[in-house]
Amino acid sequence: MLEELALLIRLQEIDIELADIEAEKGDLPEQIEKLESEIAEYQPQVEAIENDLKTISGNRIEQSHIIDMAREQLKKSQSVIFNVKTTREYDAISTEIEQSKQKIAEGERLQLESLVNEEDLKRSLDELKDRLNKLHDELVERRSEMKERLDSTQEDELSFLHEREKIVHHLKKPVYDHYERTRKIRDGFGIAHVTGSACGYCYSKIPPQRLSEIKRMDDIILCEVCGCFLVYSPD
């Protein structure tokens, strides 16, 4: 048998084994990727709400300071209004009293509004954190499942990959490139065993003369229909 054909046959066997190992993982890699994506999407929302809450808290402290100053001014103005001696002074202090009252009212309105906004944001934050916690728990669970599956197959997978690397090193580049191109479009198969007098992949009939050449296994022959390397084994 041509050495290159023997290498191709073994390469196909290894690739089938690797595909089986990959299939054992199921859709866990996709599930993990999706969970990580969702967590990455929610995290900035949590940070944005936390920043908004800090801003609201800072604004409320500032408004409290403004209200305290306005109350002090109101108290001071009210204490002297009845001691003024002219109408101009009375009008000026009355204006100060009115402005202080407006500042107090406006400050209290803004504080009440900020409390309502704060409650809404806290509810949203709790919902997001609850969702994030569930996603994190699910991610830990899926990663644990993935680790268990990988631990059971990792040794075999590494062995197959090491053997595959050595085989590829000994194959001619055009031969390996054709095998890879075919494998990508033929459900993972780059080689087809002859079945009866037909290609084992596409079942196209092989002419008798061509079949005799394939049986000798001393040359590389491609299926004219599907492009797979054709090999023959009596069993």
NORMOBEL-V819559 format. One record per run of one state. SS is the DSSP state (a for helix, b for strand, c for the rest). FROM is the first residue (numbers start at 1). TO is the last residue. Records with the same first field share a line. If there is no record, write none. Layout:
SS: FROM-TO + FROM-TO
This chain:
c: 1-2 + 25-27 + 84-86 + 171-172 + 186-190 + 194-194 + 196-197 + 199-204 + 206-207 + 217-221 + 223-228 + 232-235
a: 3-24 + 28-83 + 87-170 + 173-185 + 208-216
b: 191-193 + 195-195 + 198-198 + 205-205 + 222-222 + 229-231
